[in-house]
Amino acid sequence: MDRSPKTLIIGLITFVVGLALWLWGLDEEIWLVNPHKAGLVVMALGGIEALYGVFKLTRRVPR
């Protein structure tokens, strides 16, 4: 089974979770982690994973 669509979907979900942390975590303060900054990191990782999923979808090698 091809994992390209799964990678794309998980990347988009991760991006949305990071966006939620970034938007609504500004006024919160946790002892070790600032949710606003963690949201930026999670958004970046989700975006990279989604782009990788798109790359895998477009670069399919026929067998």
Backbone torsions as a table, in degrees:
resi	resn	phi	psi	omega
1	MET	NA	140.9	-179.1
2	ASP	-80.7	133.2	-177.5
3	ARG	-96.9	4.3	-177.2
4	SER	-61.6	-48.7	179.1
5	PRO	-64.0	-35.5	178.8
6	LYS	-64.4	-41.9	178.6
7	THR	-63.2	-41.9	179.3
8	LEU	-64.2	-46.0	-177.8
9	ILE	-66.2	-43.9	179.2
10	ILE	-64.9	-37.8	176.5
11	GLY	-63.4	-40.7	178.9
12	LEU	-68.5	-38.9	177.2
13	ILE	-64.8	-41.9	178.3
14	THR	-63.1	-39.9	177.7
15	PHE	-61.8	-43.3	-179.2
16	VAL	-66.5	-39.3	177.1
17	VAL	-63.8	-42.5	177.2
18	GLY	-64.2	-37.8	177.7
19	LEU	-64.2	-40.8	177.6
20	ALA	-63.5	-43.3	177.0
21	LEU	-62.4	-40.5	-177.4
22	TRP	-68.2	-40.3	-177.3
23	LEU	-75.7	-44.2	-172.8
24	TRP	-104.5	5.2	180.0
25	GLY	-103.7	12.4	-175.4
26	LEU	-70.3	-39.4	-175.8
27	ASP	-91.4	-0.5	179.6
28	GLU	-94.9	149.6	176.0
29	GLU	-136.7	119.8	177.2
30	ILE	-106.3	152.4	-172.6
31	TRP	-50.8	-46.1	-173.1
32	LEU	-107.3	-29.7	-171.5
33	VAL	-125.2	135.8	172.2
34	ASN	-92.3	115.3	-175.6
35	PRO	-60.2	-30.7	179.3
36	HIS	-63.4	-46.6	179.4
37	LYS	-73.0	-37.1	177.2
38	ALA	-64.5	-34.6	177.1
39	GLY	-62.3	-38.5	176.9
40	LEU	-62.9	-42.0	179.7
41	VAL	-66.1	-44.8	-179.7
42	VAL	-65.1	-38.7	176.4
43	MET	-62.0	-42.9	-179.9
44	ALA	-63.9	-44.5	178.9
45	LEU	-64.3	-41.1	177.9
46	GLY	-65.0	-38.9	177.9
47	GLY	-65.8	-41.3	178.3
48	ILE	-64.4	-42.1	-179.8
49	GLU	-67.0	-38.5	177.5
50	ALA	-65.4	-41.8	177.5
51	LEU	-64.2	-36.6	176.6
52	TYR	-65.4	-38.4	176.3
53	GLY	-63.8	-40.1	176.3
54	VAL	-64.8	-41.5	178.3
55	PHE	-60.8	-44.2	179.2
56	LYS	-65.4	-34.7	178.5
57	LEU	-68.4	-37.4	-176.6
58	THR	-84.5	-18.1	-176.3
59	ARG	-107.9	35.9	178.1
60	ARG	-67.0	133.4	-180.0
61	VAL	-99.5	123.5	178.6
62	PRO	-69.4	141.4	-179.0
63	ARG	-113.2	NA	NA
